[in-house]
Amino acid sequence: MAGIVHFEIPADDQGRATEFYKAAFDWTINPMPEMDYNVVLTTPTDETTGMPKDPGAINGGLFAREGELKTPIITVDVEDIDASLARIESLGGAVVKPKDAIPGMGYYAYFKDPEGNVLGLWQTADAREGGVSPESAANDIGA
């Protein structure tokens, strides 16, 4: 069973959104300027792995609202994004953004389900590629 591992919130003004979520929920938000993205930590993480300490807890991100990515997105962990996208298309879904790499971490993609909802997919890079979780990478940049 594929689990939910990440959430994303689009924003017209990432600075305003960052300040809002920090003040409203005491979230830690770390910018990744090279990706025009902000890593959102909502729960304590293990210092070694970067993964949330509480079972079922997830962290997320803030990014610029654009194109089809206009509403909050939940991200599902999969073993093979290419196979998952093919299966999604065969079931009536559509690819919004094909597989793309986050070096040293893994791969992501976005799809639209038959109801018009946009969701994300995540595939962690394997050990041969030096793969780490999104939370671990956030930890490395000062979370």
N, CA, C and O of each residue as an XYZ file, in Angstrom:
572
protein
N       0.847     -1.173      0.000
C       0.000      0.000      0.000
C       0.896      1.241      0.000
O       1.824      1.342      0.803
N       0.619      2.166     -0.887
C       1.391      3.402     -0.978
C       0.894      4.398      0.067
O      -0.312      4.604      0.205
N       1.813      5.011      0.799
C       1.437      5.934      1.858
C       1.631      7.383      1.474
O       2.366      7.701      0.540
N       0.960      8.260      2.208
C       1.113      9.697      2.036
C       2.393     10.106      2.765
O       2.559      9.795      3.944
N       3.295     10.798      2.074
C       4.587     11.131      2.659
C       4.925     12.622      2.671
O       5.956     13.011      3.220
N       4.084     13.454      2.082
C       4.456     14.853      1.910
C       3.212     15.641      1.543
O       2.269     15.080      0.984
N       3.195     16.924      1.845
C       2.138     17.815      1.369
C       2.796     19.061      0.799
O       3.932     19.387      1.143
N       2.077     19.752     -0.071
C       2.586     21.001     -0.631
C       1.458     22.021     -0.666
O       0.302     21.693     -0.933
N       1.826     23.256     -0.392
C       0.873     24.353     -0.405
C       1.360     25.388     -1.409
O       2.444     25.945     -1.240
N       0.576     25.654     -2.454
C       0.973     26.692     -3.410
C       0.660     28.078     -2.844
O      -0.264     28.239     -2.047
N       1.432     29.063     -3.261
C       1.242     30.425     -2.767
C       1.511     31.427     -3.872
O       2.407     31.241     -4.696
N       0.720     32.500     -3.880
C       0.983     33.606     -4.800
C       2.175     34.419     -4.303
O       2.932     34.971     -5.102
N       2.339     34.492     -2.988
C       3.440     35.220     -2.363
C       4.040     34.293     -1.309
O       3.504     34.157     -0.210
N       5.169     33.651     -1.662
C       5.754     32.668     -0.756
C       6.219     33.298      0.560
O       6.128     32.661      1.609
N       6.704     34.510      0.520
C       7.116     35.183      1.747
C       5.945     35.381      2.690
O       6.047     35.107      3.886
N       4.834     35.856      2.148
C       3.628     36.063      2.963
C       3.129     34.738      3.520
O       2.767     34.651      4.693
N       3.108     33.696      2.674
C       2.648     32.374      3.119
C       3.580     31.814      4.196
O       3.119     31.244      5.185
N       4.890     31.976      4.002
C       5.855     31.503      4.995
C       5.601     32.153      6.346
O       5.537     31.467      7.366
N       5.459     33.454      6.357
C       5.229     34.165      7.621
C       3.903     33.735      8.252
O       3.822     33.577      9.470
N       2.871     33.546      7.438
C       1.574     33.121      7.957
C       1.676     31.764      8.656
O       1.246     31.623      9.800
N       2.242     30.769      7.975
C       2.295     29.419      8.546
C       3.243     29.328      9.735
O       3.003     28.555     10.663
N       4.309     30.104      9.714
C       5.194     30.149     10.887
C       4.429     30.688     12.096
O       4.484     30.110     13.182
N       3.714     31.802     11.899
C       2.991     32.441     13.001
C       1.772     31.639     13.435
O       1.488     31.543     14.629
N       1.055     31.068     12.487
C      -0.183     30.350     12.811
C       0.065     29.024     13.507
O      -0.675     28.653     14.418
N       1.114     28.295     13.081
C       1.312     26.934     13.579
C       2.704     26.658     14.148
O       3.003     25.526     14.527
N       3.555     27.680     14.210
C       4.930     27.505     14.681
C       5.724     26.512     13.843
O       6.629     25.856     14.360
N       5.403     26.391     12.560
C       6.148     25.508     11.671
C       7.527     26.113     11.394
O       7.689     27.333     11.382
N       8.503     25.255     11.174
C       9.822     25.684     10.724
C       9.811     25.623      9.201
O       9.475     24.591      8.620
N      10.175     26.715      8.563
C      10.147     26.764      7.099
C      11.515     27.226      6.615
O      11.977     28.319      6.944
N      12.151     26.363      5.825
C      13.505     26.617      5.328
C      13.490     26.805      3.817
O      13.022     25.932      3.085
N      13.999     27.937      3.348
C      14.019     28.180      1.900
C      15.032     27.306      1.174
O      16.098     26.987      1.701
N      14.675     26.930     -0.036
C      15.580     26.266     -0.981
C      15.562     27.144     -2.234
O      14.900     26.798     -3.212
N      16.276     28.273     -2.222
C      16.184     29.243     -3.320
C      16.523     28.661     -4.688
O      15.970     29.090     -5.701
N      17.431     27.683     -4.721
C      17.809     27.097     -6.010
C      16.642     26.374     -6.676
O      16.674     26.111     -7.879
N      15.608     26.054     -5.891
C      14.432     25.373     -6.441
C      13.178     26.250     -6.358
O      12.099     25.798     -6.743
N      13.287     27.491     -5.867
C      12.137     28.362     -5.641
C      11.095     27.605     -4.819
O       9.925     27.526     -5.194
N      11.543     27.054     -3.696
C      10.746     26.146     -2.877
C      11.099     26.379     -1.420
O      12.199     26.835     -1.108
N      10.173     26.068     -0.531
C      10.409     26.174      0.904
C      10.029     24.857      1.556
O       8.912     24.374      1.369
N      10.946     24.269      2.322
C      10.682     23.027      3.032
C       9.965     23.369      4.330
O      10.410     24.235      5.084
N       8.848     22.683      4.590
C       8.030     22.933      5.768
C       8.153     21.754      6.733
O       7.846     20.613      6.385
N       8.611     22.053      7.954
C       8.700     21.030      8.995
C       7.585     21.284      9.997
O       7.541     22.328     10.650
N       6.687     20.317     10.108
C       5.514     20.458     10.965
C       5.600     19.615     12.225
O       4.755     19.732     13.113
N       6.606     18.774     12.307
C       6.713     17.811     13.389
C       8.184     17.561     13.681
O       9.009     17.688     12.776
N       8.540     17.212     14.906
C       9.947     16.924     15.201
C      10.475     15.791     14.319
O       9.771     14.824     14.024
N      11.733     15.941     13.909
C      12.345     14.936     13.046
C      13.547     14.303     13.731
O      14.185     14.911     14.590
N      13.837     13.086     13.338
C      15.007     12.367     13.818
C      16.245     13.055     13.246
O      16.318     13.284     12.039
N      17.211     13.386     14.091
C      18.391     14.117     13.628
C      19.245     13.321     12.656
O      19.931     13.907     11.818
N      19.219     12.004     12.750
C      20.022     11.167     11.870
C      19.359     10.961     10.517
O      19.994     11.140      9.478
N      18.081     10.584     10.524
C      17.397     10.255      9.272
C      16.646     11.423      8.662
O      16.389     11.436      7.458
N      16.287     12.413      9.487
C      15.479     13.521      8.992
C      14.015     13.182      8.889
O      13.213     14.033      8.507
N      13.645     11.961      9.221
C      12.250     11.517      9.129
C      11.483     11.967     10.374
O      12.070     12.096     11.448
N      10.165     12.206     10.234
C       9.361     12.562     11.407
C       9.480     11.485     12.485
O       9.514     10.291     12.185
N       9.543     11.926     13.750
C       9.655     11.000     14.879
C       8.335     10.282     15.144
O       8.336      9.125     15.563
N       7.212     10.954     14.904
C       5.907     10.370     15.186
C       5.405      9.571     13.996
O       5.389     10.077     12.874
N       4.989      8.313     14.227
C       4.449      7.499     13.126
C       3.276      8.213     12.448
O       2.379      8.730     13.114
N       3.299      8.230     11.136
C       2.214      8.830     10.358
C       2.343     10.327     10.142
O       1.599     10.898      9.345
N       3.274     10.976     10.837
C       3.460     12.417     10.666
C       4.187     12.682      9.348
O       5.005     11.874      8.907
N       3.884     13.813      8.730
C       4.544     14.186      7.476
C       4.954     15.651      7.531
O       4.425     16.434      8.320
N       5.889     15.996      6.693
C       6.298     17.378      6.497
C       5.937     17.766      5.071
O       5.361     16.964      4.335
N       6.269     18.982      4.678
C       5.819     19.407      3.362
C       6.634     20.525      2.767
O       7.826     20.668      3.040
N       5.960     21.328      1.938
C       6.621     22.417      1.258
C       5.659     23.502      0.826
O       4.449     23.291      0.749
N       6.216     24.664      0.547
C       5.500     25.795     -0.048
C       6.176     26.096     -1.375
O       7.403     26.058     -1.472
N       5.384     26.395     -2.393
C       5.949     26.708     -3.697
C       5.073     27.723     -4.412
O       3.952     27.998     -3.982
N       5.580     28.276     -5.495
C       4.839     29.272     -6.263
C       3.667     28.626     -6.993
O       3.827     27.628     -7.696
N       2.490     29.215     -6.814
C       1.291     28.735     -7.509
C       1.458     29.015     -9.004
O       1.792     30.131     -9.404
N       1.221     27.979     -9.827
C       1.320     28.166    -11.277
C       0.653     27.012    -12.006
O       0.509     25.917    -11.463
N       0.252     27.268    -13.231
C      -0.328     26.236    -14.089
C      -1.408     25.429    -13.408
O      -2.350     25.990    -12.849
N      -1.277     24.104    -13.450
C      -2.253     23.197    -12.848
C      -2.060     23.049    -11.343
O      -2.900     22.454    -10.667
N      -0.953     23.587    -10.807
C      -0.632     23.418     -9.389
C      -1.161     24.620     -8.612
O      -0.418     25.534     -8.256
N      -2.489     24.587     -8.358
C      -3.176     25.736     -7.772
C      -3.750     25.484     -6.396
O      -4.102     26.438     -5.702
N      -3.857     24.249     -5.982
C      -4.457     23.907     -4.699
C      -3.484     23.029     -3.914
O      -2.542     22.487     -4.492
N      -3.698     22.881     -2.601
C      -2.803     22.001     -1.836
C      -2.734     20.599     -2.439
O      -3.708     20.086     -2.989
N      -1.555     20.002     -2.319
C      -1.274     18.710     -2.950
C      -0.778     17.733     -1.897
O       0.067     18.075     -1.070
N      -1.307     16.519     -1.931
C      -0.732     15.458     -1.116
C       0.126     14.595     -2.039
O      -0.167     14.442     -3.225
N       1.183     14.039     -1.471
C       2.139     13.266     -2.262
C       2.197     11.839     -1.752
O       2.291     11.591     -0.550
N       2.140     10.905     -2.695
C       2.119      9.478     -2.406
C       3.478      8.877     -2.742
O       4.034      9.149     -3.806
N       4.006      8.067     -1.847
C       5.280      7.384     -2.036
C       5.067      6.148     -2.905
O       4.197      5.327     -2.616
N       5.851      6.017     -3.960
C       5.746      4.853     -4.852
C       7.140      4.286     -5.107
O       8.143      4.982     -4.951
N       7.190      3.026     -5.498
C       8.479      2.394     -5.807
C       8.988      2.782     -7.175
O      10.199      2.849     -7.387
N       8.068      3.045     -8.133
C       8.459      3.308     -9.510
C       7.501      4.337    -10.106
O       6.370      4.004    -10.459
N       7.949      5.579    -10.217
C       7.092      6.644    -10.745
C       6.642      6.352    -12.164
O       5.475      6.562    -12.494
N       7.544      5.870    -13.012
C       7.168      5.608    -14.402
C       6.029      4.594    -14.479
O       5.060      4.806    -15.208
N       6.140      3.500    -13.736
C       5.085      2.481    -13.731
C       3.801      3.038    -13.132
O       2.709      2.731    -13.610
N       3.924      3.854    -12.088
C       2.737      4.439    -11.452
C       2.020      5.394    -12.397
O       0.791      5.378    -12.470
N       2.766      6.225    -13.122
C       2.139      7.141    -14.071
C       1.442      6.373    -15.195
O       0.354      6.754    -15.627
N       2.062      5.306    -15.662
C       1.420      4.489    -16.708
C       0.122      3.884    -16.178
O      -0.891      3.875    -16.878
N       0.150      3.387    -14.963
C      -1.056      2.798    -14.368
C      -2.138      3.864    -14.188
O      -3.307      3.625    -14.488
N      -1.742      5.042    -13.698
C      -2.680      6.152    -13.505
C      -3.347      6.519    -14.826
O      -4.563      6.709    -14.874
N      -2.558      6.620    -15.902
C      -3.133      6.957    -17.215
C      -4.081      5.861    -17.692
O      -5.119      6.159    -18.282
N      -3.740      4.607    -17.445
C      -4.607      3.506    -17.884
C      -5.936      3.496    -17.130
O      -6.917      2.915    -17.593
N      -5.957      4.147    -15.958
C      -7.176      4.199    -15.142
C      -7.959      5.495    -15.357
O      -8.936      5.747    -14.651
N      -7.545      6.316    -16.319
C      -8.281      7.538    -16.628
C      -7.677      8.798    -16.058
O      -8.244      9.879    -16.222
N      -6.537      8.690    -15.391
C      -5.847      9.869    -14.888
C      -4.972     10.469    -15.976
O      -4.878      9.923    -17.075
N      -4.332     11.595    -15.671
C      -3.470     12.266    -16.641
C      -2.221     12.794    -15.951
O      -2.266     13.190    -14.786
N      -1.112     12.797    -16.672
C       0.144     13.339    -16.160
C       0.092     14.860    -16.259
O      -0.180     15.405    -17.329
N       0.351     15.540    -15.158
C       0.413     16.997    -15.130
C       1.855     17.448    -15.305
O       2.129     18.367    -16.076
N       2.786     16.804    -14.590
C       4.219     17.065    -14.724
C       4.914     15.721    -14.687
O       4.800     14.991    -13.702
N       5.632     15.384    -15.746
C       6.323     14.088    -15.774
C       7.423     14.006    -14.720
O       7.779     15.004    -14.092
N       7.939     12.829    -14.544
C       9.011     12.548    -13.584
C      10.158     13.539    -13.756
O      10.610     13.815    -14.867
N      10.609     14.059    -12.628
C      11.747     14.966    -12.607
C      12.584     14.607    -11.384
O      12.062     14.063    -10.410
N      13.868     14.906    -11.431
C      14.783     14.522    -10.348
C      15.039     15.672     -9.394
O      15.074     16.839     -9.786
N      15.217     15.312     -8.126
C      15.792     16.200     -7.134
C      17.101     15.509     -6.763
O      17.093     14.534     -6.012
N      18.223     16.002     -7.280
C      19.506     15.308     -7.110
C      19.798     14.937     -5.659
O      19.645     15.744     -4.742
N      20.220     13.693     -5.486
C      20.564     13.186     -4.178
C      19.390     12.779     -3.311
O      19.577     12.255     -2.213
N      18.168     13.019     -3.802
C      16.981     12.692     -3.010
C      16.103     11.667     -3.697
O      15.825     10.604     -3.141
N      15.666     11.984     -4.905
C      14.759     11.085     -5.596
C      14.068     11.772     -6.753
O      14.628     12.662     -7.393
N      12.832     11.343     -7.014
C      12.082     11.803     -8.180
C      10.666     12.158     -7.770
O      10.113     11.583     -6.832
N      10.087     13.112     -8.483
C       8.703     13.485     -8.222
C       7.986     13.675     -9.550
O       8.607     13.849    -10.599
N       6.671     13.638     -9.474
C       5.812     13.903    -10.625
C       4.461     14.340    -10.074
O       4.160     14.124     -8.899
N       3.651     14.953    -10.927
C       2.290     15.321    -10.552
C       1.328     14.698    -11.543
O       1.629     14.585    -12.731
N       0.162     14.294    -11.044
C      -0.869     13.741    -11.914
C      -2.235     14.275    -11.512
O      -2.423     14.791    -10.410
N      -3.180     14.138    -12.431
C      -4.561     14.529    -12.167
C      -5.402     13.263    -12.183
O      -5.321     12.465    -13.116
N      -6.221     13.083    -11.130
C      -7.097     11.912    -11.088
C      -8.346     12.171    -11.937
O      -8.544     13.298    -12.391
N      -9.188     11.168    -12.161
C     -10.381     11.365    -12.995
C     -11.362     12.394    -12.437
O     -12.245     12.849    -13.164
N     -11.229     12.772    -11.164
C     -12.098     13.783    -10.561
C     -11.544     15.196    -10.703
O     -12.178     16.161    -10.277
N     -10.356     15.316    -11.303
C      -9.748     16.628    -11.512
C      -8.799     17.076    -10.407
O      -8.286     18.194    -10.453
N      -8.557     16.222     -9.418
C      -7.632     16.558     -8.336
C      -6.192     16.320     -8.769
O      -5.892     15.320     -9.421
N      -5.301     17.241     -8.407
C      -3.880     17.069     -8.699
C      -3.202     16.536     -7.439
O      -3.374     17.080     -6.348
N      -2.429     15.464     -7.608
C      -1.661     14.855     -6.526
C      -0.229     14.683     -6.988
O       0.070     14.780     -8.178
N       0.659     14.426     -6.028
C       2.060     14.211     -6.345
C       2.456     12.767     -6.123
O       1.801     12.025     -5.390
N       3.545     12.384     -6.775
C       4.177     11.083     -6.559
C       5.612     11.330     -6.137
O       6.240     12.293     -6.577
N       6.132     10.457     -5.280
C       7.511     10.546     -4.838
C       8.153      9.172     -4.918
O       7.562      8.177     -4.497
N       9.365      9.118     -5.458
C      10.170      7.894     -5.503
C      11.542      8.257     -4.957
O      12.268      9.052     -5.553
N      11.890      7.668     -3.818
C      13.198      7.932     -3.217
C      14.278      7.295     -4.068
O      14.143      6.155     -4.512
N      15.361      8.045     -4.294
C      16.505      7.487     -5.014
C      17.062      6.338     -4.193
O      17.094      6.405     -2.965
N      17.494      5.296     -4.860
C      18.037      4.164     -4.105
C      19.442      4.492     -3.618
O      20.024      5.504     -4.008
N      19.977      3.632     -2.765
C      21.273      3.883     -2.131
C      22.388      4.099     -3.154
O      23.319      4.861     -2.894
N      22.307      3.433     -4.326
C      23.345      3.613     -5.346
C      23.370      5.042     -5.864
O      24.398      5.522     -6.341
N      22.215      5.725     -5.767
C      22.132      7.103     -6.220
C      22.309      8.086     -5.070
O      22.204      9.298     -5.261
N      22.576      7.565     -3.880
C      22.750      8.426     -2.716
C      21.448      9.001     -2.225
O      21.424     10.106     -1.682
N      20.356      8.271     -2.407
C      19.033      8.785     -2.075
C      18.811      9.009     -0.593
O      19.217      8.207      0.248
N      18.153     10.126     -0.296
C      17.740     10.451      1.064
C      16.311     10.947      1.010
O      15.832     11.351     -0.050
N      15.637     10.922      2.124
C      14.260     11.389      2.179
C      14.186     12.902      2.050
O      15.180     13.580      2.313
N      13.023     13.467      1.649
C      12.891     14.916      1.625
C      13.146     15.526      2.998
O      13.730     16.604      3.099
N      12.710     14.840      4.060
C      12.901     15.366      5.401
C      14.390     15.383      5.764
O      14.864     16.317      6.411
N      15.119     14.354      5.347
C      16.545     14.307      5.638
C      17.268     15.439      4.927
O      18.162     16.065      5.497
N      16.892     15.699      3.707
C      17.507     16.786      2.959
C      17.197     18.122      3.638
O      18.058     18.998      3.714
N      15.971     18.272      4.129
C      15.602     19.500      4.836
C      16.469     19.645      6.080
O      16.899     20.746      6.423
N      16.718     18.544      6.740
C      17.564     18.560      7.931
C      18.970     19.037      7.581
O      19.596     19.770      8.347
N      19.459     18.614      6.420
C      20.798     18.986      5.991
C      20.933     20.475      5.664
O      22.034     21.024      5.710
N      19.811     21.131      5.334
C      19.895     22.552      4.981
C      19.501     23.447      6.151
O      19.185     24.623      5.967
N      19.522     22.885      7.345
C      19.340     23.734      8.512
C      18.015     23.617      9.205
O      17.624     24.530      9.932
N      17.303     22.524      9.010
C      16.016     22.364      9.687
C      16.234     22.174     11.165
O      15.271     22.021     11.916
